[in-house]
Amino acid sequence: MLTRTIALLLAPLVAATLLPAPVTAQSGPLRITISEGVIEPLPFAVPMFQAETGGAEQIAADITRVVAQDLTGTGLFREIPASSFISTPASFASPVAYPDWRAINAQALITGAVAVNGNQLTVKFRLFDVFTGAELGEGLQFAGTTGGWRRMGHKVADAVYSRITGESGYFDSRVVFVSESGPKDNRARRLGIMDYDGENRQFLTDSNSLVLAPRFSPNGDRVLYTSYESGFPRISLLDVASVGRRQITTVEGEMAFSPRFSKDGSAVIYSVSTGGNTDIYRTDLGSGSHSRLTSAPSIETSPSLSPDGSRIVFESDRSGTQQLYVMSASGGEPQRISFGEGRYGSPVWSPRGDLIAFTKQNAGRFHIGVMRTDGSEERLLTSSFLDESPTWAPNGRVLMFTRETQGASGGPQIYSVDISGRNLKQVPTGGFASDPSWGPLQQ
């Protein structure tokens, strides 16, 4: 039996509309330019959102906290505590007392309001550039159910983040992962799903069989993973909304594993091991037709498609050690792109298409790193006893990965880090967890 019902897994619908009489976006100095240098976090103020109806006070407070936590969690923003406020808006429509906010060195001001009607929830917000004394962008309003209040907070934070950085946000997204429990030599594993910040954790499978390496579809509606339910590794597909599962018919072989979706979600690329040889294949999910993409007396695995679907990066030991290669999505002669010391694995193409994340093992340490798609400008972001399995945020700005701790009581946890190597932190998962796969922004 599955451990959660369909109703628990369906995310509440959140719709967005522009507020009446929007203000034209300003081109003032309120902008964070993200670079590799040291960034001084931008100070912002977010007074408690106004409760415009009776009974909305707690949800207003909760949404305000989510917005503040999302922004400060990036390392790019610093919240000014409410104890420093000189004044607060009397209502959502009240004029902004800019001198009061300048006096406490706030550069950005976020105001909002919340209304509750039965189980219907409406949230609206505005963003102000304190030093130019102008509204930044247009006010937005989100409508949904009270059960979706966290998503509304994430959506507000995404809009604020986007307007100030010029990049798309990543807060209203989910992560699928492997939840682990039990003793180190006999861990039970099941698929879990959670918000990007570790909240709203739910389970998609039971722990009756070993599951590995879940991977979201491009639009987040399905998950591929490797299952040992039959006693041998096979690739399964799970529908997130219905929790329905089915096994993918792959090329015959001893083991099928390491699956990922094609760009449009209509096909799967994966590895098959037969007679000690491992190659990469592609299977069309509609017709069931198979294509062999590599053919070498070596181990080829962990394929990942470029965002435009034209190329595949994968790991191979064809040169004698585990290295990274790039080839056409239809196969052909691959080009090696990793040339540093050590072994490289688990490559993942950035959603922007400009970088490839990877795991590197060298001199007894594991690292999460990034490089250009031609192998240049390699940068190591982490170093530990065991770091592996990187996955990209929807905007290509942050990575999640698995970090394993040593000792009899040690185990895997999920961490995140900015691609500059800053802001390393653990993602709360309620226990041991591994193999994260970051999904797209929710619609």
N, C-alpha and C positions, 0 to 999 in steps of 0.2 A: 504493500500500500504506500502511496505517496504521502508525504508528511504534511502537505499543505493543500488546501482546496483552491479551486480556480478563483473564487471570490477574493481570496487573500492576495493573489498575484496580480490581479488587474489593477493597474495604476489609475487613480481618479483622473478624470478628464479636466484639463486646465486650458481655458481659452483666453487669448489676449486681445485686447482692443485698445485703441488710442483714446486718451482722454479728450473731451471736448475742448475746442479752442487751444490746440497745442502750440507751444512756443517753438519757434524755429531754432534749430541747433546752432550753437555758437562755436566759433573757432578760437576760443580763448586759450590760456596757458594750462588749463587743467588736463594734463595728459601724462601718463607714465610711458616712457619709452623703455622697453625691456631690452637690456643688453647683457653682455657677459660681465660688466663691471659691477661694483658694489652698488646696490640700490637702496636709497633711503626711503623707507616705506612712507607712502602718502597718508597724512593724517586726515581722517574723515570723522564726521559726527552723524549719528543716526538716532535721533530722539525716538522714544517709543511711538510706534504707529498709533494714530488716533482710532479709538473704537467708536464707530459712527452709529452703532446699534447696541441695544442692551444685550449683554452676554458675550460680546465680542472682545472683551478686555484681555482674557487669557490668550486667545489665539493671536491677537495683535501683539502681545508681548512675546509670544513664541516665535512668530514670524520675524519680528525685529531682531531677535537673537540669532536666528538662522542666517539672515542677511549679514549681520556683523561677523559671525563665525566664518562664513564662506569667504568673505573678503580678507579678513585677517589671516585666515589659513593659507593664503597664497604667499604670504611673506612680502607682498607688494603694498599692503595697506596697514595702517595703524589706527585702531579705534581710539577716539578721545572719550574718556569715561564720562558718564552722565553727571558725575559729581562736579565736573569742571564747567558744566553749562551755565551760562549767565541767564539765558531765557530759553523757552521752548515754544514752538508754534501753538497758538490757541486752537487752531483748527487746520485742516488740510489746505484750505483756501487762504489762510492768513498770509499777509506779506512777510517776506523773510527779513529779519532784523540782521542784516549782514554785518554791521559793526560788532554785534555780540559774538558772532562766530569768528570774525577776524581776530578778536581779542584773545581767543583761546587757540589761535593758530590752526583752525580747521581750514583745510583747502577744499574739501568736498562736503556737501550737506545732503543727506538723503531724508526725505520726509515721506510719510505714507499714511494710509487709512484703511481700515478693515470694517466690513459690514457682514453680518450674518443674518440670514433669513431661512429659518428651518435648518436644513442641512446644506443650503447653498451659501457659498462664500465668495465675497468680492474683495479684491485687494488692489489698491492703486498706489502709485508712488511717483515722486519727482526727484530729480537730481539737479543740484545747484553748484556752480562754480563760485565759491565764496569771494575770491579775490577780484574777479571781474564783475561780480554782482549780477550774474545772469544765469538763467536756467540752461542746463546742458542737455540738449535733445528734447524729445517730446515725452509728456507724461504717458504712462501706460497703465492699463487696468487689466487684471486677470480675474477670470470667473471660473469657478469650479465647485467642488464639494468640500465640506469641512474636513473630510478625511484626507484631502490632498493639500493641506495647509503647508506641509514641508516643501512640496514641489513649488508652491507659489513663492515661498521665501527664496528657494534656489533660482527661480526665474527672475525675480527682482535682482538678486545678486549677479546673475549672468548679464542682465541688461546694464547694470552699473559698471561691471568689469569691462564689458565691451566698449562702452562709451568713453571710458577713461584710458584704456590700453589700446583701443583700436583693433583688438583681436576678439574672436568669438569666445564665449564662456565655456565652462565645462561642469558647472555645479548640478544642473538638472540632468544627471546621467546616472546609470547604474553599472554595477560591476558583478559579473558572475565569477565564482571562485570555488575551490574545493575546501570544504570544512572538514577538519580532522579532529578526532577525539580518541581517547584510549591510550594504552601504553605504547612506548616508542617502537617496540618490536611487533606490534599488532594493531596498527591504527585503523579505525573505521573512517571511511571517507564518503562524503555525499556532496552533491552540488548545492551551493547556496547562491543567493542573489541579494544584493544590498544597494542602497544609495551610495554615491561616490564617497561619502563621509562615514560609511559604516553603519548608518541608521537603516531602519526598516528591513532587517535581515530576515530572510525566509529560506526554506529549503525546497529544492526542486526534485530531489530523489531521496530514497532511503539509503541506508548504509549496508545493504545486503551484498553488494558487490563493489569491487574497486572501480573508482572513476578517476580519470586524469584529464588534464589539459582542456578545460572547456573554452570555447571560442564563440563570441557573439557573431550573429549575422550582421550585415551592413546596416540594416534598419532596426536591429535589436529585438526582432520578434522571435528568433530561433537561436538555439545554442547547439553547436557541435561538441562532442566530447568523445574520449576513448573510454570504453567500458570493458571490463573483464567478466561480464555477466555470463558469457558462454564458456568461460575458462581460458579463453585466448583474447588478446586485445582486438576489439572490433569498434568501428565508428558508429555512434548513435547520434540521432538528431532529436532535439526536444523542442516542442512549441511552448514558449514561455507562458502564454495566456492560458492555454488549456492543459498544460503539463503533459500533453500526449507525447509518446516517444515511439521511435521506430529505428531499426537498424539500417544503416546505409549499405547497399550491395556494392562491394568494392571488388577490385581485381583479386582473383584467387591468390592466396599466399598464406604463409604461416601467421603473420601479424599485419594488421592495418592500424595505423596510429598517426598522430600529429596532424589532425585535419584543420583546414581553414576554408572559409567561404571564398568564392570568387567575388569580384567587385559588385556584381548585381545580385548575388545570392543564389544564382541558378545552378551553380556547380560547386564541387568540393575538390580541393587539392590536398594530397595526403601522401604518406609514405607506406610502402608495402615491403615486408621482409620475406624473402624466399631463399632457402638454401644458403644462408649466410650473406646474401646480397640484399641491399635495400635501395629502392629507387622511388622517385616521385611520380605520382599519377594524378590524373584529373578525371572526375566522374560527373557527368551531367545528371542532375537530380530528376529531371523530367523524363528523359529517354533511357537513362541508365547506361549510356554508352561510355566507354573508358578510353583514355588516351595516356600513353606512356610518355613522360616528359624527360626522363633521364635514363641513360643506359651505360653504366660503368661498373667495373668490378670494385665498388667501394660503397660506403654508406652515405646516402643522400637523404636528408630529413629536414624537418622544421621549415617547410616552405612558407613564405609570406609574400603576398602580391603587393605591387605598388598601387597607390590610389587610383591611377588611371587604368589599371588592369593590364598594362603592357609588359611588365617584367616581374620576375620572381627572384627573391633573395632566399638562399637556403644554406645549410651547413653541410660540409662534406669532408671526408678524410682522404680524398683522391690524391692530395699532395703528400700524404704521409702523416699529417696532423689535422686536427679538426679546425677548419677555416671556413670563411664565408665566400659565397659565390653569387653572381647575378647572371640570369639568363632570360631570354625571351619567354613570355608566358606560354608560348606554343612549344617550348623546348629549344634544342639547338646547343651550340657550344657555349658553356658558361665561362665567365670571366671572374677570376679571383680578385677580391677587393680587400681582404684583411692580410696585412703583412707585418704586424707588430709581434713582439714576443708573446709566447703563450698560445693557448687554444681558445677559439671563438665558437659560440653556439647561440641557439635560440634567437635568430635575428627577426626583427619586426619592423616593417616599413612604417614611417611616420604618416599620419593622415594628411600632412602637408606635402608629402612627397620629397622633402629635402633631406631627410636624415633616416638612418637605420639604427635602431637600438639593438643591443646585443648583450650576451653574457660573455665575460672573459675570465679565464683561469690562468694565473701566472704566479710563479714563485710561492705557491701554497696559499694564495688568496684568490677570492672571487670578486669580480667587479661587474657593475652595470655601466655600460658605456654607450656613446653615440658616435657615429661617423657620417660623413657625406656619402652619397650613394655610389661614389667612385672609390671609397675607402679613405679619402683624405680627411684631415682635421679630426682625427680620432681624439675623443675626450672620455676619460673615465670619471664617472660621477660618484661611485660608491666603492667601498672596499670592506670586506668582512670574511668571516669563516666560510660562508656560503650565501651568495646572492645570485638569483637566477630568475628566469621567466619574466622579462619586462613586457609591459603593455602600455599603450599610449592613451592619454586623455584625448577626447574628441577634437580639441584644438591644437594638439601637438606640442603643448607647452610643458606637460607634466608626465612623468612615468610612474607606474606602480610596478612592484616586483615582489618576489618572495625572498625573505631573509631567514635562514635557519640558524638557531643558536646551538651551541655545543652542550655536551653533558647528557646524563641520563634523563634529566628533567627538561632538556631543551626540545625545541620544536619550531615549526615554521610560523612566521607571521608575515603579514602584508605591510609593506612600506611604500611611501611615495617620495619622489624627489623631483625638483625642477630640472630642466635640461641644462641649466647652468651649473648644477651640482649643489645648489642651495636648498634650504628648506626641507631637509630630510626629516621624515616623521613617520611614526607607526599609524596605520589605519586600524581603528578598533573593530574587531570581528567577533568578540565574545568567546574566543578560544583560538586554538591553532587553525591556521588557514594558509592556503598556498594557491599557486596557479591562477592569479587574477586575470580576467579579460575585461577590459573597459569598453562598455558599449557606447553608442552614439548619444547625442542629445535626444531626450524624449520629445515627442511631438505633442 
